[in-house]
Amino acid sequence: MMREKNLAATLAGPANGANAQPRAGRLARLREDVTCVFGRDPAARSLLELLTVYPGVHALLAHRLAHALWRRRLRYPARVVSFLARMWTQIDIHPGARIGRRFFIDHGCGVVIGETAEIGDDVTMYHGVTLGGTTWNPGKRHPSLADGVVVGAGATILGPVTVGARARVAANSVVIGDVPAGATVVGIPGRVVQPKDRRKRNPPGQQNHLPDPVGKALGCLHDRIAELEQRLARMASQSHATPDTCRTCDSDDCIETAFDDTFKAHGGMK
């Protein structure tokens, strides 16, 4: 709960006071939304290209308008803007979602962001990502992403969970629990792998060297089976016995033979 409050305060901006920094103007924020792409997408070549052929930029600019209408309780116009943006970009962002500064959706097709989702500053998201809910009850039901989070293609984050600052969610992972700051999450369901003090960090934006805990477990199992087979072979050679091996057979024939043997061993039908 405390993490959600802190994230909400970050999204809302600094409070009024002597130490509060002046809020960036709307035009400055829109400029940030567009120009941040140059630092995260090597394919971006010009401002004209970003403004005309980048659906992630289009969806975010439309959301800024839709969210402003939503906060003024103009709910239907906000939904109309969101609907038109979804038709144009194939990115579905609910007008109620709260999105921080310099948010970038790369490629963008198939992204879904729910009503109560909260996204911090400098978050990067790839295509096919879902920030979804797990309940029909009103209230907070979608994820909160802190600053600097990277979400890989096809990842799904469900429920009112919090993904900590600078965490990375690997492609096609399913996250259903909180993620610590700076952690890397892999798999279905998502598991935090390699503690921060032992993790080799990827360069910003890269996810091609993520650990594979399932593959590692299968590799260990394969090595263990090979070791047990070698021990069994040594025991068989010491006892001058031929180790029993599974004959090549059709599964149905194997089952039928085993049934016949068991049937005969019990004297057949009585």
C-alpha positions in Angstrom: 0.0 0.0 0.0 2.8 2.4 0.9 4.5 1.7 -2.5 1.3 2.5 -4.3 0.9 5.8 -2.4 4.5 6.8 -3.2 4.0 5.9 -6.9 0.8 7.9 -7.0 2.6 10.9 -5.5 5.3 10.6 -8.2 2.7 10.5 -11.0 0.8 13.4 -9.5 3.9 15.6 -9.4 5.6 17.5 -6.6 3.4 19.1 -3.9 3.1 22.8 -3.5 5.8 24.2 -1.1 9.1 26.0 -0.8 11.1 23.1 -2.2 8.6 22.1 -4.9 10.0 22.3 -8.5 7.8 24.1 -11.1 5.7 21.7 -13.1 6.7 21.2 -16.7 4.3 22.8 -19.1 2.1 20.7 -21.3 4.1 21.5 -24.4 7.3 20.6 -22.7 5.9 17.2 -21.5 4.7 16.5 -25.0 8.1 17.3 -26.3 9.6 14.9 -23.8 7.2 12.2 -24.9 8.4 12.5 -28.5 12.1 13.1 -28.1 12.7 10.4 -25.6 12.2 7.9 -28.4 15.6 8.9 -29.9 17.4 7.5 -26.8 15.6 4.1 -26.9 15.0 3.3 -30.5 18.1 3.2 -32.9 15.7 3.1 -35.8 14.3 6.6 -35.1 15.9 9.0 -37.6 13.9 12.3 -37.5 11.2 14.1 -35.6 8.9 14.0 -38.7 9.2 10.2 -38.7 8.2 10.0 -35.0 5.2 12.2 -35.4 3.9 10.5 -38.5 4.6 6.8 -38.4 5.2 5.8 -34.7 2.0 4.3 -33.3 3.4 4.3 -29.8 3.8 8.1 -29.9 0.4 8.6 -31.4 -1.2 6.4 -28.7 0.5 8.3 -25.9 -0.4 11.8 -27.3 -4.0 10.7 -27.7 -4.0 9.4 -24.1 -2.8 12.7 -22.8 -5.9 14.3 -24.3 -8.2 11.5 -23.2 -6.8 11.5 -19.6 -7.3 15.3 -19.4 -10.9 14.9 -20.4 -11.3 12.0 -17.9 -10.0 14.1 -15.0 -12.6 16.7 -15.9 -15.3 14.1 -15.6 -15.9 14.2 -19.4 -16.0 10.5 -19.4 -17.7 9.8 -22.7 -15.6 12.2 -24.8 -12.5 10.6 -23.2 -13.7 7.1 -24.1 -14.3 8.3 -27.7 -10.7 9.7 -28.0 -9.4 6.4 -26.5 -11.5 4.3 -28.9 -10.4 6.3 -32.0 -6.7 6.0 -30.9 -7.1 2.2 -30.5 -8.6 2.0 -34.0 -5.6 4.0 -35.4 -2.7 2.5 -33.4 -3.9 -1.0 -32.2 -3.0 0.2 -28.7 -5.7 0.2 -26.0 -5.0 2.6 -23.1 -8.0 3.4 -20.8 -8.4 7.1 -20.3 -8.2 6.6 -16.5 -4.7 5.1 -16.6 -2.1 7.4 -15.0 1.1 7.6 -17.1 4.3 9.5 -16.1 6.8 11.3 -18.3 8.8 10.0 -21.2 6.8 6.8 -21.6 7.7 4.8 -24.8 5.8 2.0 -26.4 8.0 0.4 -29.0 6.1 -1.0 -32.0 3.0 -1.0 -29.8 0.6 -3.4 -31.5 -1.5 -5.3 -29.0 -0.7 -3.3 -25.9 -3.5 -3.1 -23.3 -3.4 -0.8 -20.3 -6.3 -0.9 -17.8 -8.1 1.9 -16.1 -6.4 1.9 -12.7 -2.9 1.2 -14.0 -0.1 3.5 -12.9 3.1 4.0 -14.9 6.0 6.0 -13.6 8.6 8.0 -15.5 11.0 6.7 -18.2 9.1 3.3 -18.6 9.7 1.3 -21.8 7.1 -1.2 -23.0 7.2 -3.5 -26.1 4.4 -4.8 -28.2 1.8 -7.3 -26.9 2.1 -6.2 -23.2 -1.0 -6.4 -21.0 -1.5 -4.5 -17.7 -4.7 -6.2 -16.7 -7.0 -6.8 -13.8 -8.0 -10.0 -11.9 -11.3 -8.9 -10.4 -14.6 -7.3 -11.3 -14.7 -5.3 -8.1 -14.2 -1.5 -8.3 -11.1 0.1 -6.9 -7.4 -0.5 -7.6 -7.2 -3.6 -9.8 -4.4 -3.0 -12.3 -0.6 -2.9 -11.9 1.7 -0.1 -10.9 5.0 0.3 -12.6 7.7 2.5 -11.0 10.3 4.6 -12.7 12.6 3.1 -15.3 10.8 -0.3 -15.7 11.2 -2.2 -18.9 8.5 -4.7 -20.0 9.4 -7.1 -22.7 7.2 -8.2 -25.7 4.1 -10.3 -24.8 4.5 -9.9 -21.1 1.4 -9.9 -18.9 1.2 -8.2 -15.5 -2.0 -8.9 -13.7 -3.7 -7.4 -10.6 -2.8 -4.6 -8.3 0.8 -5.6 -8.1 3.8 -3.2 -7.9 6.8 -3.5 -10.2 9.7 -1.7 -8.5 12.0 0.9 -10.0 14.3 -0.2 -12.8 12.9 -3.8 -12.8 12.8 -5.8 -16.0 10.1 -8.1 -17.0 11.2 -10.6 -19.6 9.2 -11.3 -22.8 6.1 -13.5 -22.5 6.4 -13.6 -18.7 3.3 -13.6 -16.5 3.7 -11.5 -13.4 1.1 -12.0 -10.6 3.1 -10.7 -7.6 5.1 -7.7 -6.5 8.6 -7.3 -8.1 11.4 -5.7 -6.1 13.3 -2.7 -7.4 16.1 -3.6 -9.8 15.0 -7.2 -10.2 14.6 -9.3 -13.3 11.5 -11.5 -13.7 11.3 -14.5 -16.0 8.8 -17.2 -16.8 5.2 -18.3 -16.1 4.4 -17.5 -13.4 7.1 -14.8 -13.2 10.0 -15.6 -10.9 12.7 -13.2 -9.7 16.1 -14.5 -10.9 19.6 -13.8 -9.9 19.9 -11.5 -6.8 20.9 -8.0 -7.6 24.4 -8.4 -6.1 25.2 -11.3 -8.4 23.4 -10.3 -11.5 25.2 -9.2 -14.6 23.2 -6.2 -15.8 22.3 -5.9 -19.4 22.9 -2.6 -21.3 19.8 -0.4 -21.1 17.0 -1.7 -23.2 18.6 -5.1 -23.9 16.9 -8.4 -22.8 18.8 -11.0 -24.9 20.9 -12.3 -22.0 18.2 -13.0 -19.4 18.7 -16.1 -17.3 16.6 -19.2 -18.0 15.8 -21.0 -14.7 13.6 -23.6 -16.3 16.3 -24.5 -18.9 18.9 -24.7 -16.1 16.7 -27.0 -14.1 16.2 -29.3 -17.1 19.9 -29.3 -17.7 20.6 -30.3 -14.1 18.0 -33.1 -14.4 19.5 -34.4 -17.6 23.0 -34.5 -16.0 21.5 -36.4 -13.0 19.8 -39.0 -15.1 23.1 -39.6 -17.1 24.9 -40.1 -13.8 22.4 -42.5 -12.5 22.5 -44.5 -15.7 26.3 -44.8 -15.5 26.0 -46.0 -11.9 23.4 -48.6 -12.8 25.6 -49.8 -15.7 28.6 -50.2 -13.3 26.4 -52.1 -10.8 25.2 -54.4 -13.5 28.6 -55.1 -14.8 29.9 -56.0 -11.3 27.0 -58.4 -10.8 27.5 -60.0 -14.3 23.9 -59.2 -15.0 22.5 -57.5 -18.1 20.7 -54.3 -17.2 17.1 -54.3 -18.1 16.4 -51.9 -20.9 13.1 -50.8 -22.3 12.4 -52.5 -25.7 11.3 -50.5 -28.6 7.6 -51.0 -28.9 4.3 -49.3 -29.7 2.8 -47.9 -26.6 -0.5 -49.7 -27.1 1.2 -53.1 -27.5 3.3 -52.5 -24.4 0.2 -51.7 -22.3 -1.7 -54.7 -23.7 1.2 -57.1 -23.0 1.5 -55.8 -19.4 -2.2 -56.3 -18.9 -2.1 -59.9 -20.2 0.9 -60.7 -17.9 -0.9 -59.3 -14.9 -4.1 -61.1 -15.9 -2.4 -64.5 -16.2 -0.5 -64.0 -12.9 -3.7 -63.8 -11.0 -5.2 -66.9 -12.5 -7.4 -65.3 -15.2 -11.1 -65.0 -14.8 -12.8 -66.8 -11.9 
